[in-house]
Amino acid sequence: MVVPVVPSGTLRDICHHIFPQRAAIDVESLEPELKAKTKYNFPKAKELYYNKGL
């Protein structure tokens, strides 16, 4: 059986397209200091989005 050699970055790149990389977190579940800053700067924000990365 012949196993093709795949560059290491290729599998990571494929996973980026298959699995969502953006995630959301409720402002209310943030640490107190970060929650206070977020509410001060963005009073209408209900959730924040971030890149999960791999």
PDB file of N, CA, C, O and CB in Angstrom:
ATOM      1  N   MET A   1       0.843  -1.177   0.000  1.00  0.00           N
ATOM      2  CA  MET A   1       0.000   0.000   0.000  1.00  0.00           C
ATOM      3  C   MET A   1       0.890   1.242   0.000  1.00  0.00           C
ATOM      4  O   MET A   1       1.851   1.319   0.765  1.00  0.00           O
ATOM      5  CB  MET A   1      -0.960  -0.003   1.220  1.00  0.00           C
ATOM      6  N   VAL A   2       0.575   2.196  -0.842  1.00  0.00           N
ATOM      7  CA  VAL A   2       1.332   3.437  -0.932  1.00  0.00           C
ATOM      8  C   VAL A   2       0.551   4.538  -0.231  1.00  0.00           C
ATOM      9  O   VAL A   2      -0.610   4.794  -0.553  1.00  0.00           O
ATOM     10  CB  VAL A   2       1.619   3.814  -2.414  1.00  0.00           C
ATOM     11  N   VAL A   3       1.196   5.181   0.723  1.00  0.00           N
ATOM     12  CA  VAL A   3       0.567   6.284   1.440  1.00  0.00           C
ATOM     13  C   VAL A   3       1.160   7.589   0.925  1.00  0.00           C
ATOM     14  O   VAL A   3       2.369   7.798   1.022  1.00  0.00           O
ATOM     15  CB  VAL A   3       0.765   6.145   2.985  1.00  0.00           C
ATOM     16  N   PRO A   4       0.324   8.467   0.378  1.00  0.00           N
ATOM     17  CA  PRO A   4       0.867   9.732  -0.133  1.00  0.00           C
ATOM     18  C   PRO A   4       1.373  10.613   1.000  1.00  0.00           C
ATOM     19  O   PRO A   4       0.803  10.637   2.091  1.00  0.00           O
ATOM     20  CB  PRO A   4      -0.196  10.483  -0.942  1.00  0.00           C
ATOM     21  N   VAL A   5       2.428  11.319   0.729  1.00  0.00           N
ATOM     22  CA  VAL A   5       2.978  12.253   1.713  1.00  0.00           C
ATOM     23  C   VAL A   5       2.276  13.593   1.522  1.00  0.00           C
ATOM     24  O   VAL A   5       2.280  14.167   0.433  1.00  0.00           O
ATOM     25  CB  VAL A   5       4.544  12.400   1.563  1.00  0.00           C
ATOM     26  N   VAL A   6       1.674  14.075   2.606  1.00  0.00           N
ATOM     27  CA  VAL A   6       0.935  15.331   2.564  1.00  0.00           C
ATOM     28  C   VAL A   6       1.685  16.344   3.412  1.00  0.00           C
ATOM     29  O   VAL A   6       2.011  16.053   4.563  1.00  0.00           O
ATOM     30  CB  VAL A   6      -0.537  15.150   3.067  1.00  0.00           C
ATOM     31  N   PRO A   7       1.968  17.522   2.878  1.00  0.00           N
ATOM     32  CA  PRO A   7       2.632  18.543   3.683  1.00  0.00           C
ATOM     33  C   PRO A   7       1.826  18.829   4.954  1.00  0.00           C
ATOM     34  O   PRO A   7       0.596  18.829   4.923  1.00  0.00           O
ATOM     35  CB  PRO A   7       2.824  19.840   2.863  1.00  0.00           C
ATOM     36  N   SER A   8       2.507  19.068   6.048  1.00  0.00           N
ATOM     37  CA  SER A   8       1.844  19.210   7.349  1.00  0.00           C
ATOM     38  C   SER A   8       0.822  20.341   7.378  1.00  0.00           C
ATOM     39  O   SER A   8      -0.196  20.218   8.060  1.00  0.00           O
ATOM     40  CB  SER A   8       2.876  19.443   8.425  1.00  0.00           C
ATOM     41  N   GLY A   9       1.056  21.431   6.666  1.00  0.00           N
ATOM     42  CA  GLY A   9       0.118  22.545   6.670  1.00  0.00           C
ATOM     43  C   GLY A   9      -1.165  22.240   5.926  1.00  0.00           C
ATOM     44  O   GLY A   9      -2.183  22.890   6.163  1.00  0.00           O
ATOM     45  N   THR A  10      -1.136  21.260   5.028  1.00  0.00           N
ATOM     46  CA  THR A  10      -2.300  20.961   4.211  1.00  0.00           C
ATOM     47  C   THR A  10      -3.463  20.452   5.045  1.00  0.00           C
ATOM     48  O   THR A  10      -4.592  20.903   4.853  1.00  0.00           O
ATOM     49  CB  THR A  10      -1.944  19.947   3.153  1.00  0.00           C
ATOM     50  N   LEU A  11      -3.221  19.533   5.957  1.00  0.00           N
ATOM     51  CA  LEU A  11      -4.281  19.000   6.801  1.00  0.00           C
ATOM     52  C   LEU A  11      -4.885  20.098   7.661  1.00  0.00           C
ATOM     53  O   LEU A  11      -6.102  20.154   7.841  1.00  0.00           O
ATOM     54  CB  LEU A  11      -3.749  17.869   7.682  1.00  0.00           C
ATOM     55  N   ARG A  12      -4.042  20.964   8.187  1.00  0.00           N
ATOM     56  CA  ARG A  12      -4.530  22.085   8.989  1.00  0.00           C
ATOM     57  C   ARG A  12      -5.414  22.991   8.140  1.00  0.00           C
ATOM     58  O   ARG A  12      -6.464  23.444   8.596  1.00  0.00           O
ATOM     59  CB  ARG A  12      -3.352  22.888   9.583  1.00  0.00           C
ATOM     60  N   ASP A  13      -4.994  23.251   6.917  1.00  0.00           N
ATOM     61  CA  ASP A  13      -5.772  24.105   6.025  1.00  0.00           C
ATOM     62  C   ASP A  13      -7.124  23.482   5.705  1.00  0.00           C
ATOM     63  O   ASP A  13      -8.131  24.185   5.635  1.00  0.00           O
ATOM     64  CB  ASP A  13      -5.000  24.369   4.735  1.00  0.00           C
ATOM     65  N   ILE A  14      -7.151  22.179   5.513  1.00  0.00           N
ATOM     66  CA  ILE A  14      -8.416  21.488   5.246  1.00  0.00           C
ATOM     67  C   ILE A  14      -9.337  21.594   6.457  1.00  0.00           C
ATOM     68  O   ILE A  14     -10.532  21.846   6.299  1.00  0.00           O
ATOM     69  CB  ILE A  14      -8.166  20.001   4.889  1.00  0.00           C
ATOM     70  N   CYS A  15      -8.807  21.409   7.651  1.00  0.00           N
ATOM     71  CA  CYS A  15      -9.608  21.495   8.872  1.00  0.00           C
ATOM     72  C   CYS A  15     -10.192  22.893   9.058  1.00  0.00           C
ATOM     73  O   CYS A  15     -11.301  23.032   9.574  1.00  0.00           O
ATOM     74  CB  CYS A  15      -8.763  21.116  10.088  1.00  0.00           C
ATOM     75  N   HIS A  16      -9.469  23.921   8.648  1.00  0.00           N
ATOM     76  CA  HIS A  16      -9.975  25.289   8.750  1.00  0.00           C
ATOM     77  C   HIS A  16     -11.237  25.466   7.921  1.00  0.00           C
ATOM     78  O   HIS A  16     -12.106  26.261   8.279  1.00  0.00           O
ATOM     79  CB  HIS A  16      -8.909  26.289   8.301  1.00  0.00           C
ATOM     80  N   HIS A  17     -11.347  24.736   6.822  1.00  0.00           N
ATOM     81  CA  HIS A  17     -12.516  24.855   5.962  1.00  0.00           C
ATOM     82  C   HIS A  17     -13.663  23.965   6.424  1.00  0.00           C
ATOM     83  O   HIS A  17     -14.826  24.274   6.167  1.00  0.00           O
ATOM     84  CB  HIS A  17     -12.147  24.515   4.539  1.00  0.00           C
ATOM     85  N   ILE A  18     -13.353  22.880   7.093  1.00  0.00           N
ATOM     86  CA  ILE A  18     -14.388  21.950   7.553  1.00  0.00           C
ATOM     87  C   ILE A  18     -15.012  22.412   8.864  1.00  0.00           C
ATOM     88  O   ILE A  18     -16.234  22.405   9.011  1.00  0.00           O
ATOM     89  CB  ILE A  18     -13.803  20.548   7.723  1.00  0.00           C
ATOM     90  N   PHE A  19     -14.183  22.808   9.805  1.00  0.00           N
ATOM     91  CA  PHE A  19     -14.664  23.171  11.132  1.00  0.00           C
ATOM     92  C   PHE A  19     -14.692  24.691  11.289  1.00  0.00           C
ATOM     93  O   PHE A  19     -13.729  25.364  10.920  1.00  0.00           O
ATOM     94  CB  PHE A  19     -13.781  22.533  12.221  1.00  0.00           C
ATOM     95  N   PRO A  20     -15.774  25.238  11.826  1.00  0.00           N
ATOM     96  CA  PRO A  20     -15.852  26.692  11.994  1.00  0.00           C
ATOM     97  C   PRO A  20     -14.781  27.204  12.960  1.00  0.00           C
ATOM     98  O   PRO A  20     -14.534  26.601  14.004  1.00  0.00           O
ATOM     99  CB  PRO A  20     -17.244  27.091  12.498  1.00  0.00           C
ATOM    100  N   GLN A  21     -14.161  28.306  12.604  1.00  0.00           N
ATOM    101  CA  GLN A  21     -13.099  28.862  13.431  1.00  0.00           C
ATOM    102  C   GLN A  21     -13.579  30.029  14.281  1.00  0.00           C
ATOM    103  O   GLN A  21     -12.873  30.466  15.190  1.00  0.00           O
ATOM    104  CB  GLN A  21     -11.949  29.304  12.565  1.00  0.00           C
ATOM    105  N   ARG A  22     -14.770  30.536  13.992  1.00  0.00           N
ATOM    106  CA  ARG A  22     -15.297  31.665  14.751  1.00  0.00           C
ATOM    107  C   ARG A  22     -16.221  31.141  15.843  1.00  0.00           C
ATOM    108  O   ARG A  22     -17.067  30.282  15.594  1.00  0.00           O
ATOM    109  CB  ARG A  22     -16.047  32.662  13.823  1.00  0.00           C
ATOM    110  N   ALA A  23     -16.056  31.653  17.025  1.00  0.00           N
ATOM    111  CA  ALA A  23     -16.895  31.264  18.151  1.00  0.00           C
ATOM    112  C   ALA A  23     -17.422  32.516  18.829  1.00  0.00           C
ATOM    113  O   ALA A  23     -16.851  33.598  18.689  1.00  0.00           O
ATOM    114  CB  ALA A  23     -16.112  30.380  19.157  1.00  0.00           C
ATOM    115  N   ALA A  24     -18.508  32.364  19.559  1.00  0.00           N
ATOM    116  CA  ALA A  24     -19.117  33.494  20.260  1.00  0.00           C
ATOM    117  C   ALA A  24     -19.167  33.206  21.753  1.00  0.00           C
ATOM    118  O   ALA A  24     -19.255  32.054  22.177  1.00  0.00           O
ATOM    119  CB  ALA A  24     -20.537  33.782  19.716  1.00  0.00           C
ATOM    120  N   ILE A  25     -19.108  34.265  22.535  1.00  0.00           N
ATOM    121  CA  ILE A  25     -19.231  34.150  23.988  1.00  0.00           C
ATOM    122  C   ILE A  25     -20.138  35.281  24.468  1.00  0.00           C
ATOM    123  O   ILE A  25     -20.018  36.416  24.005  1.00  0.00           O
ATOM    124  CB  ILE A  25     -17.820  34.206  24.696  1.00  0.00           C
ATOM    125  N   ASP A  26     -21.036  34.974  25.385  1.00  0.00           N
ATOM    126  CA  ASP A  26     -21.922  35.988  25.948  1.00  0.00           C
ATOM    127  C   ASP A  26     -21.123  36.957  26.803  1.00  0.00           C
ATOM    128  O   ASP A  26     -20.213  36.556  27.528  1.00  0.00           O
ATOM    129  CB  ASP A  26     -23.044  35.338  26.778  1.00  0.00           C
ATOM    130  N   VAL A  27     -21.469  38.228  26.713  1.00  0.00           N
ATOM    131  CA  VAL A  27     -20.783  39.246  27.513  1.00  0.00           C
ATOM    132  C   VAL A  27     -20.949  38.953  29.000  1.00  0.00           C
ATOM    133  O   VAL A  27     -20.039  39.202  29.791  1.00  0.00           O
ATOM    134  CB  VAL A  27     -21.323  40.654  27.181  1.00  0.00           C
ATOM    135  N   GLU A  28     -22.102  38.430  29.377  1.00  0.00           N
ATOM    136  CA  GLU A  28     -22.369  38.143  30.796  1.00  0.00           C
ATOM    137  C   GLU A  28     -21.476  37.040  31.364  1.00  0.00           C
ATOM    138  O   GLU A  28     -21.319  36.947  32.582  1.00  0.00           O
ATOM    139  CB  GLU A  28     -23.820  37.748  30.973  1.00  0.00           C
ATOM    140  N   SER A  29     -20.895  36.214  30.514  1.00  0.00           N
ATOM    141  CA  SER A  29     -20.044  35.126  31.013  1.00  0.00           C
ATOM    142  C   SER A  29     -18.560  35.478  31.023  1.00  0.00           C
ATOM    143  O   SER A  29     -17.723  34.624  31.317  1.00  0.00           O
ATOM    144  CB  SER A  29     -20.254  33.892  30.176  1.00  0.00           C
ATOM    145  N   LEU A  30     -18.225  36.733  30.704  1.00  0.00           N
ATOM    146  CA  LEU A  30     -16.828  37.178  30.738  1.00  0.00           C
ATOM    147  C   LEU A  30     -16.361  37.402  32.167  1.00  0.00           C
ATOM    148  O   LEU A  30     -17.171  37.498  33.089  1.00  0.00           O
ATOM    149  CB  LEU A  30     -16.654  38.465  29.924  1.00  0.00           C
ATOM    150  N   GLU A  31     -15.050  37.484  32.342  1.00  0.00           N
ATOM    151  CA  GLU A  31     -14.488  37.830  33.648  1.00  0.00           C
ATOM    152  C   GLU A  31     -14.933  39.248  33.993  1.00  0.00           C
ATOM    153  O   GLU A  31     -15.136  40.062  33.093  1.00  0.00           O
ATOM    154  CB  GLU A  31     -12.919  37.711  33.649  1.00  0.00           C
ATOM    155  N   PRO A  32     -15.087  39.556  35.279  1.00  0.00           N
ATOM    156  CA  PRO A  32     -15.641  40.853  35.695  1.00  0.00           C
ATOM    157  C   PRO A  32     -14.961  42.077  35.074  1.00  0.00           C
ATOM    158  O   PRO A  32     -15.648  42.998  34.632  1.00  0.00           O
ATOM    159  CB  PRO A  32     -15.557  40.963  37.175  1.00  0.00           C
ATOM    160  N   GLU A  33     -13.640  42.102  35.034  1.00  0.00           N
ATOM    161  CA  GLU A  33     -12.929  43.266  34.492  1.00  0.00           C
ATOM    162  C   GLU A  33     -13.196  43.429  32.995  1.00  0.00           C
ATOM    163  O   GLU A  33     -13.450  44.537  32.524  1.00  0.00           O
ATOM    164  CB  GLU A  33     -11.418  43.136  34.744  1.00  0.00           C
ATOM    165  N   LEU A  34     -13.139  42.334  32.259  1.00  0.00           N
ATOM    166  CA  LEU A  34     -13.378  42.380  30.823  1.00  0.00           C
ATOM    167  C   LEU A  34     -14.848  42.696  30.528  1.00  0.00           C
ATOM    168  O   LEU A  34     -15.156  43.402  29.568  1.00  0.00           O
ATOM    169  CB  LEU A  34     -12.976  41.047  30.171  1.00  0.00           C
ATOM    170  N   LYS A  35     -15.744  42.171  31.353  1.00  0.00           N
ATOM    171  CA  LYS A  35     -17.168  42.468  31.183  1.00  0.00           C
ATOM    172  C   LYS A  35     -17.433  43.956  31.367  1.00  0.00           C
ATOM    173  O   LYS A  35     -18.183  44.554  30.596  1.00  0.00           O
ATOM    174  CB  LYS A  35     -18.014  41.652  32.176  1.00  0.00           C
ATOM    175  N   ALA A  36     -16.818  44.560  32.389  1.00  0.00           N
ATOM    176  CA  ALA A  36     -17.009  45.993  32.649  1.00  0.00           C
ATOM    177  C   ALA A  36     -16.477  46.836  31.484  1.00  0.00           C
ATOM    178  O   ALA A  36     -17.134  47.785  31.057  1.00  0.00           O
ATOM    179  CB  ALA A  36     -16.305  46.400  33.963  1.00  0.00           C
ATOM    180  N   LYS A  37     -15.308  46.498  30.978  1.00  0.00           N
ATOM    181  CA  LYS A  37     -14.736  47.244  29.850  1.00  0.00           C
ATOM    182  C   LYS A  37     -15.605  47.096  28.604  1.00  0.00           C
ATOM    183  O   LYS A  37     -15.832  48.066  27.880  1.00  0.00           O
ATOM    184  CB  LYS A  37     -13.302  46.760  29.553  1.00  0.00           C
ATOM    185  N   THR A  38     -16.086  45.891  28.361  1.00  0.00           N
ATOM    186  CA  THR A  38     -16.921  45.652  27.187  1.00  0.00           C
ATOM    187  C   THR A  38     -18.224  46.434  27.286  1.00  0.00           C
ATOM    188  O   THR A  38     -18.650  47.057  26.313  1.00  0.00           O
ATOM    189  CB  THR A  38     -17.213  44.155  27.029  1.00  0.00           C
ATOM    190  N   LYS A  39     -18.857  46.405  28.454  1.00  0.00           N
ATOM    191  CA  LYS A  39     -20.121  47.135  28.624  1.00  0.00           C
ATOM    192  C   LYS A  39     -19.911  48.641  28.523  1.00  0.00           C
ATOM    193  O   LYS A  39     -20.796  49.355  28.051  1.00  0.00           O
ATOM    194  CB  LYS A  39     -20.761  46.789  29.974  1.00  0.00           C
ATOM    195  N   TYR A  40     -18.755  49.135  28.959  1.00  0.00           N
ATOM    196  CA  TYR A  40     -18.463  50.563  28.863  1.00  0.00           C
ATOM    197  C   TYR A  40     -18.252  50.974  27.408  1.00  0.00           C
ATOM    198  O   TYR A  40     -18.806  51.978  26.960  1.00  0.00           O
ATOM    199  CB  TYR A  40     -17.224  50.917  29.701  1.00  0.00           C
ATOM    200  N   ASN A  41     -17.454  50.204  26.671  1.00  0.00           N
ATOM    201  CA  ASN A  41     -17.114  50.546  25.285  1.00  0.00           C
ATOM    202  C   ASN A  41     -18.197  50.154  24.274  1.00  0.00           C
ATOM    203  O   ASN A  41     -18.364  50.821  23.252  1.00  0.00           O
ATOM    204  CB  ASN A  41     -15.818  49.876  24.906  1.00  0.00           C
ATOM    205  N   PHE A  42     -18.922  49.089  24.555  1.00  0.00           N
ATOM    206  CA  PHE A  42     -19.938  48.580  23.624  1.00  0.00           C
ATOM    207  C   PHE A  42     -21.198  48.231  24.413  1.00  0.00           C
ATOM    208  O   PHE A  42     -21.495  47.051  24.598  1.00  0.00           O
ATOM    209  CB  PHE A  42     -19.410  47.330  22.836  1.00  0.00           C
ATOM    210  N   PRO A  43     -21.945  49.234  24.881  1.00  0.00           N
ATOM    211  CA  PRO A  43     -23.071  48.982  25.785  1.00  0.00           C
ATOM    212  C   PRO A  43     -24.176  48.098  25.193  1.00  0.00           C
ATOM    213  O   PRO A  43     -24.908  47.461  25.950  1.00  0.00           O
ATOM    214  CB  PRO A  43     -23.666  50.286  26.201  1.00  0.00           C
ATOM    215  N   LYS A  44     -24.315  48.043  23.880  1.00  0.00           N
ATOM    216  CA  LYS A  44     -25.379  47.237  23.267  1.00  0.00           C
ATOM    217  C   LYS A  44     -24.942  45.818  22.914  1.00  0.00           C
ATOM    218  O   LYS A  44     -25.759  45.011  22.472  1.00  0.00           O
ATOM    219  CB  LYS A  44     -25.879  47.923  22.023  1.00  0.00           C
ATOM    220  N   ALA A  45     -23.672  45.511  23.103  1.00  0.00           N
ATOM    221  CA  ALA A  45     -23.158  44.185  22.730  1.00  0.00           C
ATOM    222  C   ALA A  45     -23.726  43.110  23.643  1.00  0.00           C
ATOM    223  O   ALA A  45     -23.732  43.257  24.865  1.00  0.00           O
ATOM    224  CB  ALA A  45     -21.619  44.162  22.785  1.00  0.00           C
ATOM    225  N   LYS A  46     -24.200  42.033  23.040  1.00  0.00           N
ATOM    226  CA  LYS A  46     -24.716  40.880  23.789  1.00  0.00           C
ATOM    227  C   LYS A  46     -23.718  39.717  23.779  1.00  0.00           C
ATOM    228  O   LYS A  46     -23.645  38.938  24.729  1.00  0.00           O
ATOM    229  CB  LYS A  46     -26.064  40.421  23.200  1.00  0.00           C
ATOM    230  N   GLU A  47     -22.948  39.616  22.684  1.00  0.00           N
ATOM    231  CA  GLU A  47     -21.926  38.575  22.604  1.00  0.00           C
ATOM    232  C   GLU A  47     -20.725  39.081  21.826  1.00  0.00           C
ATOM    233  O   GLU A  47     -20.824  40.009  21.023  1.00  0.00           O
ATOM    234  CB  GLU A  47     -22.491  37.303  21.948  1.00  0.00           C
ATOM    235  N   LEU A  48     -19.595  38.453  22.084  1.00  0.00           N
ATOM    236  CA  LEU A  48     -18.350  38.783  21.398  1.00  0.00           C
ATOM    237  C   LEU A  48     -17.942  37.579  20.564  1.00  0.00           C
ATOM    238  O   LEU A  48     -18.227  36.437  20.924  1.00  0.00           O
ATOM    239  CB  LEU A  48     -17.222  39.179  22.410  1.00  0.00           C
ATOM    240  N   TYR A  49     -17.276  37.843  19.454  1.00  0.00           N
ATOM    241  CA  TYR A  49     -16.799  36.787  18.570  1.00  0.00           C
ATOM    242  C   TYR A  49     -15.277  36.748  18.602  1.00  0.00           C
ATOM    243  O   TYR A  49     -14.618  37.783  18.695  1.00  0.00           O
ATOM    244  CB  TYR A  49     -17.312  37.001  17.126  1.00  0.00           C
ATOM    245  N   TYR A  50     -14.738  35.555  18.524  1.00  0.00           N
ATOM    246  CA  TYR A  50     -13.285  35.398  18.513  1.00  0.00           C
ATOM    247  C   TYR A  50     -12.911  34.231  17.623  1.00  0.00           C
ATOM    248  O   TYR A  50     -13.751  33.386  17.313  1.00  0.00           O
ATOM    249  CB  TYR A  50     -12.735  35.189  19.941  1.00  0.00           C
ATOM    250  N   ASN A  51     -11.667  34.182  17.216  1.00  0.00           N
ATOM    251  CA  ASN A  51     -11.148  33.105  16.386  1.00  0.00           C
ATOM    252  C   ASN A  51     -10.621  32.005  17.299  1.00  0.00           C
ATOM    253  O   ASN A  51      -9.728  32.241  18.113  1.00  0.00           O
ATOM    254  CB  ASN A  51     -10.034  33.618  15.423  1.00  0.00           C
ATOM    255  N   LYS A  52     -11.175  30.806  17.161  1.00  0.00           N
ATOM    256  CA  LYS A  52     -10.731  29.697  18.000  1.00  0.00           C
ATOM    257  C   LYS A  52      -9.324  29.254  17.647  1.00  0.00           C
ATOM    258  O   LYS A  52      -8.553  28.880  18.531  1.00  0.00           O
ATOM    259  CB  LYS A  52     -11.683  28.528  17.871  1.00  0.00           C
ATOM    260  N   GLY A  53      -8.986  29.291  16.391  1.00  0.00           N
ATOM    261  CA  GLY A  53      -7.670  28.822  15.969  1.00  0.00           C
ATOM    262  C   GLY A  53      -7.560  27.324  16.140  1.00  0.00           C
ATOM    263  O   GLY A  53      -8.476  26.676  16.646  1.00  0.00           O
ATOM    264  N   LEU A  54      -6.429  26.774  15.714  1.00  0.00           N
ATOM    265  CA  LEU A  54      -6.219  25.324  15.878  1.00  0.00           C
ATOM    266  C   LEU A  54      -5.002  25.058  16.681  1.00  0.00           C
ATOM    267  O   LEU A  54      -4.664  23.900  16.923  1.00  0.00           O
ATOM    268  CB  LEU A  54      -6.105  24.626  14.542  1.00  0.00           C
TER     269      LEU A  54
END
